[in-house]
Every structure is written in structure tokens, then in C-alpha cells.
């Protein structure tokens, strides 16, 4: 924490800090900071940390700015925003310069997400990562993604976009992307725009093992959307109906749905994030 404080201070600004002592506490600390009148909250961590802090800001109803310092697993939102990795002073300059991008956020079951929400294969990868202690960061997600290629069975659901008629689908994975990158560097939604008022939905059809291998290679490069196994679209609201309440993930955080029907929608221009000039 000391390098971050040193980089942010030194020019007369009031800088206070707090450290978490348990999972999820960053949201409580952010709410306290907003209540105390701080106009900018800088969160050091990864996508889960930023998501929890962003949710706290949104719950507060205040137009508090969020600054990002990558320091956790994944850090994919920073990649979409052009915020540098492993460069504390560069991140501090972004915060001090004060350039704001007002981004959309997604919402599922009352929980907001800044980057992505996912169902299916990516949830299996996340669950697998809990048992791996000898890797971290991008390598952890890549390793677990490879392990799940042969074992994840796929899933069925009924999917409805906006006012369209629902469609039955048999899928490997379903991603709702607010930003472009997930899973430690996979370019899942290369055309996603954080300011367009829509979510990008990418449906990966269930397929055999070698087809999955090919898709994962294309996904890393961001060329997967050309595959006949995939369908991509944009929308403001989606309704998903499953045989039973599914597990899903929002910004890398695991959750279990409250019912077998799940709504995913976008909240346009919801959160002020500090970004490099011209981002």
C-alpha cells in the first residue's frame, strides 16, 4: 500500500486509506468513504474488488469517481480502459489528471457488474481455480480453462432478448459483456463499448472437444466471432430461463441465482471511472 500512497500524495491532496481484513469488506469501506465526503475512491485490486467498490458507489447514489490500480487476479476491466498493469505511478497520474469516462454497468439480480457476467463454462473455470494454489493471475485462468475443456458438459436454457420471442439454446457458455476482455486476457467481446447503452451477448454453442480447443485459441486472439458455433448480439435486457437456479459469475465473483429465471440488463452512463486522457 505504501507505494500507492506515495504516488498519490505529495501535492497537497488529502489522501486517506483503509485496508480490508476479510473478503467483500471493500464495499463497506467504500460506502464509509462516500459518507465522509470523499469524491474519489481509488481501489487497489482486481475485477472483483473494483466491482464491489463500484456497487457500493452505485448504492450510495453519489457521483463518486472510481480510480483503478491493478493489483489482483485478472484485472481485465483495466485492460479495456487502457489502465497500465504493474505501474503504480502511471495509475496515480491517471487519478491525478482526473479524466473521467462515464461507463455503463450491467445488472443481474440487483447486483451490478462493470466487466462481464457469465454462465456455464466460465463458471466451471472459476470453480476449478479455487483448488489451484500454485498459479495466479492470467496463468491461473488459462490453466483452469484448459482443464475444463474436456469435462464441462454444457447446459440448456431459454434465452429472450429485449422484446423478441424466447429461443431454446444448448450452450457451452453465455457471456454478457460490458467491456471487451475477461478471464485474464480473453478478448470475448472485441467490439464491446462501455458507453453505448447496451450489453454484448456472446452465446457459445455446445460443441465437441476439438472444436472447443479451436474456439479457445480463437478467443485468445479475439477472432472467435467468425465461428459458426457462436452467436453474438447486443441488447438492453435479457431474460434467461433454466431448469433450476444456475450458478453464474459477475466480474469473477461466484453467485447462485435465486430462481430459475434470471434477468440481465444494462444501466447506461452509471459510473464515473478515471481513465487515461483520450481513452
VOBA-1610 file (N, C-alpha, C; in pm, whole numbers, padded with zeros to 5 digits, always signed):
BEGIN
Unk+00082-00121+00000Unk+00000+00000+00000Unk+00086+00127+00000Unk+00203+00121+00062Unk+00288+00240+00072Unk+00323+00300-00065Unk+00361+00219-00166Unk+00390+00279-00297Unk+00272+00353-00358Unk+00150+00302-00336Unk+00032+00368-00390Unk+00011+00502-00320Unk+00021+00504-00186Unk+00003+00628-00112Unk+00110+00730-00148Unk+00235+00685-00164Unk+00342+00776-00203Unk+00315+00837-00340Unk+00266+00755-00433Unk+00241+00804-00568Unk+00122+00900-00573Unk+00021+00878-00489Unk-00098+00964-00490Unk-00077+01092-00411Unk+00009+01089-00310Unk+00030+01206-00224Unk+00139+01296-00277Unk+00177+01391-00193Unk+00291+01476-00224Unk+00258+01607-00292Unk+00134+01634-00324Unk+00099+01761-00388Unk-00013+01833-00314Unk-00025+01805-00186Unk-00123+01876-00105Unk-00262+01815-00104Unk-00283+01708-00176Unk-00414+01643-00177Unk-00438+01569-00045Unk-00564+01563-00003Unk-00598+01484+00113Unk-00613+01338+00070Unk-00528+01252+00124Unk-00531+01110+00089Unk-00547+01029+00217Unk-00654+00952+00225Unk-00675+00860+00337Unk-00681+00720+00280Unk-00654+00621+00364Unk-00659+00485+00313Unk-00712+00390+00419Unk-00757+00274+00371Unk-00804+00167+00459Unk-00771+00035+00393Unk-00746-00067+00473Unk-00714-00200+00425Unk-00825-00296+00462Unk-00857-00388+00372Unk-00958-00489+00403Unk-00899-00597+00493Unk-00983-00654+00576Unk-00942-00764+00663Unk-01017-00893+00632Unk-01113-00885+00540Unk-01191-01003+00501Unk-01251-00978+00363Unk-01293-01086+00300Unk-01349-01078+00165Unk-01476-00992+00164Unk-01486-00905+00066Unk-01605-00823+00050Unk-01608-00696+00131Unk-01510-00676+00220Unk-01512-00558+00306Unk-01488-00430+00229Unk-01431-00439+00109Unk-01404-00317+00032Unk-01530-00237+00003Unk-01643-00307-00011Unk-01769-00236-00033Unk-01809-00152+00087Unk-01793-00206+00206Unk-01825-00132+00328Unk-01732-00011+00344Unk-01604-00031+00315Unk-01508+00080+00326Unk-01540+00189+00225Unk-01583+00149+00106Unk-01618+00248+00004Unk-01741+00328+00045Unk-01841+00261+00101Unk-01960+00333+00148Unk-01925+00433+00257Unk-01834+00394+00345Unk-01791+00484+00451Unk-01718+00606+00394Unk-01634+00582+00293Unk-01562+00693+00230Unk-01655+00790+00162Unk-01757+00738+00094Unk-01855+00825+00030Unk-01928+00907+00135Unk-01969+00843+00245Unk-02041+00913+00352Unk-01955+01023+00416Unk-01823+01002+00416Unk-01733+01101+00474Unk-01700+01214+00377Unk-01752+01205+00256Unk-01738+01316+00162Unk-01627+01305+00061Unk-01560+01190+00052Unk-01454+01176-00047Unk-01515+01166-00187Unk-01461+01243-00279Unk-01515+01246-00415Unk-01452+01146-00508Unk-01340+01088-00468Unk-01270+00987-00548Unk-01230+00871-00458Unk-01257+00750-00502Unk-01213+00630-00432Unk-01121+00554-00526Unk-00999+00528-00482Unk-00903+00451-00559Unk-00898+00310-00501Unk-00929+00212-00583Unk-00934+00073-00538Unk-00816-00004-00595Unk-00736-00062-00506Unk-00621-00144-00546Unk-00664-00290-00541Unk-00660-00358-00655Unk-00702-00498-00658Unk-00730-00542-00800Unk-00829-00630-00815Unk-00866-00681-00945Unk-01013-00656-00973Unk-01068-00730-01070Unk-01205-00705-01113Unk-01307-00723-01001Unk-01287-00822-00915Unk-01380-00842-00804Unk-01380-00725-00708Unk-01261-00674-00674Unk-01251-00557-00586Unk-01318-00436-00649Unk-01287-00409-00774Unk-01345-00293-00840Unk-01496-00305-00852Unk-01544-00427-00874Unk-01688-00448-00882Unk-01756-00419-00748Unk-01697-00466-00639Unk-01755-00441-00507Unk-01755-00293-00472Unk-01645-00225-00504Unk-01640-00081-00477Unk-01738-00006-00568Unk-01744-00045-00695Unk-01839+00017-00786Unk-01982-00002-00741Unk-02016-00121-00693Unk-02151-00146-00641Unk-02182-00057-00522Unk-02082-00038-00435Unk-02103+00050-00319Unk-02130+00193-00363Unk-02054+00242-00459Unk-02075+00378-00510Unk-02215+00390-00569Unk-02256+00292-00647Unk-02388+00297-00709Unk-02498+00293-00604Unk-02480+00212-00500Unk-02581+00206-00393Unk-02591+00339-00318Unk-02480+00409-00309Unk-02481+00535-00233Unk-02562+00644-00302Unk-02575+00635-00435Unk-02644+00738-00510Unk-02561+00863-00534Unk-02436+00863-00490Unk-02348+00979-00509Unk-02263+00960-00635Unk-02227+01072-00699Unk-02147+01065-00821Unk-01999+01065-00784Unk-01956+00962-00715Unk-01818+00947-00671Unk-01736+00882-00781Unk-01615+00930-00804Unk-01529+00878-00909Unk-01450+00756-00859Unk-01432+00659-00948Unk-01358+00537-00916Unk-01225+00536-00991Unk-01115+00523-00916Unk-00984+00505-00975Unk-00938+00362-00957Unk-00868+00309-01056Unk-00827+00169-01057Unk-00675+00157-01052Unk-00626+00073-00960Unk-00485+00036-00957Unk-00481-00116-00962Unk-00439-00176-01075Unk-00436-00322-01085Unk-00343-00383-00981Unk-00396-00483-00910Unk-00316-00549-00807Unk-00375-00682-00767Unk-00457-00741-00855Unk-00522-00867-00820Unk-00518-00963-00937Unk-00606-01063-00932Unk-00615-01164-01037Unk-00704-01112-01151Unk-00656-01123-01273Unk-00736-01082-01388Unk-00714-00939-01428Unk-00776-00845-01355Unk-00764-00701-01384Unk-00807-00670-01527Unk-00912-00737-01575Unk-00950-00724-01715Unk-01014-00590-01748Unk-01090-00531-01655Unk-01151-00402-01683Unk-01044-00297-01713Unk-00933-00301-01641Unk-00825-00207-01665Unk-00771-00219-01807Unk-00765-00342-01858Unk-00715-00362-01995Unk-00807-00296-02097Unk-00938-00305-02076Unk-01031-00241-02168Unk-01025-00090-02160Unk-00987-00036-02045Unk-00983+00109-02025Unk-00845+00170-02054Unk-00745+00085-02085Unk-00612+00137-02113Unk-00534+00176-01989Unk-00571+00121-01874Unk-00500+00150-01749Unk-00385+00052-01736Unk-00263+00099-01711Unk-00146+00011-01717Unk-00141-00088-01602Unk-00082-00205-01632Unk-00058-00309-01531Unk+00080-00286-01469Unk+00090-00316-01339Unk+00220-00311-01270Unk+00291-00176-01287Unk+00215-00069-01282Unk+00271+00067-01296Unk+00195+00159-01201Unk+00233+00155-01074Unk+00161+00231-00972Unk+00166+00380-01001Unk+00283+00431-01038Unk+00294+00575-01065Unk+00213+00616-01187Unk+00209+00528-01288Unk+00125+00558-01403Unk-00022+00563-01367Unk-00068+00472-01282Unk-00207+00473-01236Unk-00235+00597-01152Unk-00139+00637-01069Unk-00157+00757-00986Unk-00169+00881-01074Unk-00092+00887-01182Unk-00103+01002-01273Unk-00242+01010-01334Unk-00298+00894-01369Unk-00433+00892-01424Unk-00533+00949-01324Unk-00520+00908-01197Unk-00609+00958-01092Unk-00593+01109-01077Unk-00470+01157-01072Unk-00445+01299-01051Unk-00490+01383-01170Unk-00474+01330-01292Unk-00514+01406-01410Unk-00665+01426-01417Unk-00742+01330-01363Unk-00885+01350-01346Unk-00971+01334-01470Unk-00923+01263-01571Unk-01005+01240-01690Unk-01108+01131-01660Unk-01234+01162-01682Unk-01344+01072-01644Unk-01410+01012-01768Unk-01435+00883-01763Unk-01523+00816-01858Unk-01644+00768-01779Unk-01762+00808-01821Unk-01885+00764-01754Unk-01935+00639-01824Unk-01917+00526-01759Unk-01942+00398-01824Unk-02079+00341-01786Unk-02129+00256-01876Unk-02246+00175-01844Unk-02205+00067-01744Unk-02301+00011-01677Unk-02278-00110-01597Unk-02389-00209-01628Unk-02361-00336-01609Unk-02464-00438-01621Unk-02528-00463-01486Unk-02639-00536-01489Unk-02710-00567-01364Unk-02773-00705-01375Unk-02753-00787-01274Unk-02815-00919-01267Unk-02858-00944-01123Unk-02985-00973-01103Unk-03042-00998-00970Unk-03005-00887-00871Unk-03009-00761-00915Unk-02980-00649-00826Unk-02833-00622-00804Unk-02744-00707-00855Unk-02600-00686-00843Unk-02547-00626-00973Unk-02472-00519-00963Unk-02414-00456-01081Unk-02280-00520-01116Unk-02250-00525-01245Unk-02118-00569-01288Unk-02059-00465-01383Unk-01928-00446-01371Unk-01859-00347-01452Unk-01802-00409-01579Unk-01763-00535-01572Unk-01694-00600-01682Unk-01784-00702-01752Unk-01808-00817-01690Unk-01891-00919-01754Unk-01972-00996-01651Unk-02078-01060-01700Unk-02149-01165-01626Unk-02148-01289-01715Unk-02129-01406-01655Unk-02117-01526-01735Unk-02187-01646-01676Unk-02229-01736-01764Unk-02297-01859-01726Unk-02231-01976-01800Unk-02215-02089-01733Unk-02167-02209-01798Unk-02019-02235-01779Unk-01947-02249-01889Unk-01806-02291-01887Unk-01720-02199-01802Unk-01738-02067-01812Unk-01652-01977-01734Unk-01675-01992-01585Unk-01796-02029-01544Unk-01823-02055-01403Unk-01750-02181-01358Unk-01749-02283-01445Unk-01674-02406-01414Unk-01525-02377-01401Unk-01473-02288-01485Unk-01332-02249-01476Unk-01306-02178-01343Unk-01397-02087-01305Unk-01382-02017-01178Unk-01384-02114-01061Unk-01478-02207-01061Unk-01485-02305-00952Unk-01359-02391-00948Unk-01305-02425-01065Unk-01183-02504-01071Unk-01065-02427-01013Unk-01062-02296-01034Unk-00949-02214-00987Unk-00937-02213-00836Unk-01045-02244-00765Unk-01040-02243-00618Unk-00946-02352-00565Unk-00924-02456-00644Unk-00843-02568-00596Unk-00698-02560-00641Unk-00662-02457-00720Unk-00525-02444-00771Unk-00451-02340-00689Unk-00346-02382-00619Unk-00274-02293-00528Unk-00137-02251-00581Unk-00092-02311-00692Unk+00045-02290-00736Unk+00055-02195-00855Unk-00058-02135-00898Unk-00057-02037-01006Unk-00141-01918-00964Unk-00122-01806-01032Unk-00203-01689-01007Unk-00213-01606-01134Unk-00303-01507-01130Unk-00315-01414-01241Unk-00362-01481-01369Unk-00314-01429-01484Unk-00357-01479-01614Unk-00328-01627-01632Unk-00216-01676-01579Unk-00180-01817-01594Unk-00279-01909-01524Unk-00331-01864-01410Unk-00428-01944-01336Unk-00552-01967-01421Unk-00608-01861-01478Unk-00730-01875-01558Unk-00704-01957-01684Unk-00590-01936-01747Unk-00560-02012-01868Unk-00548-02161-01837Unk-00481-02195-01728Unk-00464-02335-01689Unk-00599-02401-01660Unk-00683-02334-01584Unk-00813-02392-01549Unk-00905-02400-01671Unk-00893-02303-01763Unk-00973-02308-01885Unk-00940-02432-01966Unk-00812-02466-01975Unk-00770-02586-02048Unk-00821-02711-01977Unk-00815-02716-01844Unk-00860-02834-01770Unk-01009-02862-01790Unk-01089-02756-01805Unk-01234-02774-01814Unk-01282-02803-01956Unk-01193-02792-02056Unk-01236-02813-02194Unk-01299-02951-02215Unk-01240-03052-02153Unk-01289-03187-02176Unk-01395-03235-02080Unk-01416-03162-01971Unk-01504-03215-01866Unk-01637-03140-01852Unk-01644-03015-01895Unk-01770-02941-01876Unk-01875-02990-01975Unk-01995-03031-01928Unk-02092-03094-02017Unk-02176-03000-02102Unk-02178-02870-02070Unk-02270-02778-02137Unk-02399-02764-02058Unk-02489-02680-02106Unk-02614-02655-02035Unk-02720-02604-02134Unk-02847-02623-02096Unk-02958-02574-02176Unk-03031-02461-02106Unk-03089-02372-02186Unk-03169-02262-02131Unk-03259-02207-02238Unk-03352-02123-02197Unk-03435-02044-02287Unk-03389-01899-02275Unk-03358-01836-02388Unk-03299-01702-02389Unk-03390-01606-02464Unk-03419-01493-02401Unk-03503-01390-02463Unk-03431-01257-02457Unk-03418-01190-02572Unk-03354-01059-02580Unk-03460-00952-02601Unk-03455-00846-02518Unk-03547-00733-02529Unk-03690-00785-02547Unk-03759-00742-02654Unk-03899-00783-02672Unk-03913-00900-02770Unk-03802-00965-02807Unk-03809-01075-02902Unk-03869-01201-02838Unk-03908-01294-02921Unk-03959-01423-02871Unk-03844-01503-02811Unk-03867-01578-02704Unk-03760-01660-02645Unk-03718-01773-02737Unk-03590-01813-02723Unk-03534-01922-02803Unk-03466-02022-02711Unk-03486-02151-02741Unk-03420-02257-02665Unk-03279-02276-02718Unk-03179-02284-02628Unk-03040-02297-02670Unk-02969-02406-02588Unk-02874-02474-02652Unk-02785-02569-02585Unk-02645-02511-02596Unk-02586-02468-02483Unk-02468-02385-02487Unk-02352-02442-02407Unk-02234-02398-02445Unk-02113-02418-02367Unk-02095-02304-02268Unk-02124-02182-02315Unk-02102-02064-02231Unk-02187-01949-02285Unk-02232-01864-02194Unk-02306-01744-02231Unk-02248-01627-02154Unk-02198-01528-02228Unk-02133-01412-02169Unk-02211-01286-02201Unk-02233-01203-02099Unk-02287-01069-02118Unk-02175-00971-02087Unk-02127-00904-02190Unk-02007-00823-02178Unk-02040-00675-02182Unk-01994-00605-02080Unk-01997-00459-02080Unk-01867-00406-02138Unk-01756-00475-02108Unk-01624-00443-02161Unk-01576-00557-02251Unk-01454-00548-02301Unk-01409-00637-02408Unk-01343-00767-02361Unk-01279-00768-02242Unk-01186-00875-02205Unk-01232-00942-02076Unk-01211-01074-02068Unk-01239-01146-01943Unk-01144-01264-01930Unk-01146-01327-01812Unk-01072-01450-01790Unk-00922-01435-01797Unk-00869-01316-01767Unk-00726-01297-01767Unk-00666-01269-01903Unk-00748-01217-01998Unk-00692-01177-02126Unk-00766-01227-02248Unk-00876-01303-02232Unk-00954-01349-02346Unk-01039-01234-02401Unk-01026-01207-02530Unk-01097-01095-02594Unk-01238-01141-02633Unk-01322-01160-02535Unk-01451-01224-02556Unk-01546-01137-02636Unk-01540-01006-02619Unk-01631-00914-02689Unk-01549-00801-02750Unk-01478-00827-02859Unk-01385-00729-02913Unk-01448-00599-02957Unk-01579-00599-02981Unk-01647-00477-03025Unk-01727-00409-02914Unk-01718-00460-02792Unk-01796-00402-02681Unk-01755-00258-02655Unk-01852-00176-02621Unk-01832-00033-02596Unk-01890-00002-02459Unk-01808+00051-02369Unk-01852+00080-02233Unk-01948+00198-02224Unk-01975+00263-02336Unk-02060+00383-02333Unk-02176+00377-02432Unk-02209+00258-02484Unk-02311+00252-02590Unk-02451+00221-02538Unk-02468+00202-02407Unk-02601+00176-02352Unk-02654+00037-02381Unk-02564-00057-02418Unk-02605-00194-02446Unk-02503-00292-02390Unk-02547-00416-02374Unk-02457-00526-02343Unk-02435-00609-02468Unk-02314-00663-02482Unk-02285-00757-02589Unk-02305-00898-02534Unk-02395-00975-02595Unk-02420-01113-02555Unk-02351-01206-02653Unk-02267-01296-02602Unk-02195-01393-02685Unk-02234-01532-02639Unk-02305-01605-02725Unk-02352-01739-02695Unk-02262-01840-02766Unk-02194-01923-02689Unk-02109-02028-02742Unk-02190-02158-02745Unk-02221-02208-02865Unk-02295-02332-02874Unk-02215-02449-02818Unk-02286-02548-02762Unk-02216-02665-02711Unk-02153-02740-02829Unk-02032-02791-02809Unk-01957-02850-02919Unk-01861-02954-02864Unk-01803-03033-02954Unk-01710-03136-02914Unk-01577-03080-02866Unk-01492-03170-02814Unk-01368-03129-02750Unk-01277-03052-02844Unk-01252-03105-02965Unk-01156-03039-03053Unk-01209-02906-03105Unk-01340-02897-03122Unk-01399-02767-03158Unk-01382-02667-03045Unk-01393-02715-02921Unk-01369-02627-02806Unk-01225-02576-02804Unk-01132-02666-02832Unk-00990-02627-02836Unk-00970-02515-02939Unk-01030-02532-03056Unk-01016-02430-03160Unk-01077-02298-03120Unk-01194-02304-03055Unk-01260-02181-03011Unk-01176-02109-02906Unk-01117-02183-02813Unk-01036-02118-02710Unk-00914-02049-02771Unk-00855-02109-02874Unk-00743-02045-02942Unk-00786-01916-03009Unk-00902-01920-03073Unk-00955-01801-03140Unk-00997-01695-03037Unk-01049-01742-02924Unk-01093-01649-02819Unk-00977-01568-02765Unk-00863-01632-02750Unk-00745-01560-02700Unk-00706-01448-02795Unk-00724-01471-02925Unk-00687-01371-03025Unk-00801-01275-03058Unk-00922-01306-03013Unk-01036-01220-03042Unk-01096-01243-03180Unk-01070-01360-03242Unk-01123-01389-03375Unk-01234-01493-03371Unk-01285-01527-03255Unk-01382-01635-03238Unk-01519-01604-03296Unk-01553-01477-03314Unk-01688-01441-03358Unk-01718-01487-03500Unk-01616-01527-03574Unk-01637-01578-03710Unk-01684-01724-03710Unk-01678-01789-03596Unk-01709-01933-03589Unk-01860-01957-03603Unk-01900-02063-03673Unk-02042-02098-03682Unk-02100-02148-03550Unk-02013-02180-03454Unk-02060-02226-03323Unk-02104-02109-03233Unk-02079-01987-03276Unk-02106-01870-03192Unk-02216-01782-03251Unk-02284-01715-03160Unk-02382-01612-03199Unk-02363-01493-03107Unk-02349-01375-03166Unk-02329-01253-03088Unk-02438-01153-03124Unk-02484-01080-03023Unk-02584-00977-03046Unk-02571-00872-02935Unk-02640-00764-02950Unk-02644-00660-02848Unk-02787-00641-02801Unk-02803-00597-02678Unk-02936-00571-02625Unk-02929-00496-02494Unk-03043-00445-02455Unk-03052-00372-02328Unk-03100-00461-02214Unk-03175-00567-02247Unk-03230-00652-02143Unk-03245-00794-02196Unk-03210-00892-02111Unk-03219-01033-02146Unk-03285-01108-02031Unk-03368-01206-02066Unk-03428-01294-01966Unk-03383-01436-01997Unk-03329-01505-01895Unk-03279-01640-01908Unk-03364-01731-01821Unk-03404-01846-01877Unk-03484-01943-01801Unk-03413-02078-01805Unk-03382-02130-01685Unk-03306-02254-01669Unk-03395-02360-01606Unk-03357-02488-01617Unk-03433-02593-01546Unk-03429-02575-01395Unk-03321-02517-01342Unk-03306-02493-01199Unk-03218-02370-01180Unk-03217-02310-01062Unk-03135-02190-01041Unk-02988-02215-01074Unk-02931-02140-01166Unk-02792-02167-01209Unk-02690-02095-01121Unk-02567-02142-01126Unk-02454-02063-01077Unk-02412-01969-01189Unk-02363-01854-01152Unk-02312-01759-01252Unk-02201-01678-01187Unk-02134-01597-01268Unk-02029-01511-01212Unk-02045-01370-01264Unk-02018-01275-01175Unk-02016-01134-01211Unk-01878-01079-01173Unk-01805-01035-01273Unk-01671-00980-01251Unk-01582-01075-01171Unk-01593-01204-01202Unk-01510-01303-01137Unk-01557-01349-01002Unk-01674-01300-00957Unk-01730-01338-00827Unk-01845-01437-00848Unk-01835-01553-00781Unk-01934-01658-00797Unk-02064-01625-00724Unk-02176-01666-00784Unk-02307-01647-00719Unk-02400-01760-00762Unk-02501-01785-00682Unk-02607-01879-00715Unk-02736-01801-00733Unk-02804-01820-00846Unk-02927-01747-00874Unk-03036-01781-00772Unk-03123-01685-00748Unk-03231-01703-00652Unk-03345-01787-00709Unk-03358-01790-00842Unk-03463-01869-00906Unk-03413-01919-01040Unk-03496-01994-01110Unk-03454-02045-01241Unk-03470-01942-01352Unk-03529-01826-01322Unk-03540-01716-01419Unk-03450-01602-01375Unk-03360-01561-01463Unk-03261-01459-01432Unk-03270-01348-01537Unk-03278-01224-01491Unk-03280-01109-01582Unk-03143-01040-01579Unk-03092-01008-01697Unk-02967-00935-01711Unk-02996-00811-01795Unk-02961-00694-01742Unk-02985-00573-01819Unk-02874-00472-01798Unk-02881-00362-01873Unk-02778-00260-01869Unk-02833-00135-01800Unk-02744-00067-01727Unk-02776+00064-01669Unk-02684+00164-01737Unk-02735+00244-01831Unk-02647+00333-01908Unk-02589+00446-01824Unk-02463+00485-01858Unk-02397+00603-01801Unk-02412+00607-01649Unk-02369+00499-01584Unk-02397+00483-01442Unk-02282+00519-01350Unk-02155+00504-01396Unk-02041+00511-01305Unk-01928+00592-01368Unk-01873+00685-01291Unk-01758+00767-01335Unk-01629+00695-01300Unk-01548+00665-01401Unk-01420+00597-01382Unk-01309+00684-01436Unk-01198+00692-01364Unk-01083+00771-01407Unk-00999+00690-01504Unk-00968+00752-01619Unk-00903+00681-01729Unk-00793+00769-01788Unk-00703+00710-01867Unk-00602+00792-01935Unk-00667+00892-02030Unk-00603+01003-02052Unk-00655+01102-02147Unk-00672+01039-02284Unk-00789+01057-02344Unk-00815+01002-02476Unk-00863+00859-02476Unk-00876+00797-02359Unk-00921+00656-02355Unk-01065+00645-02404
//
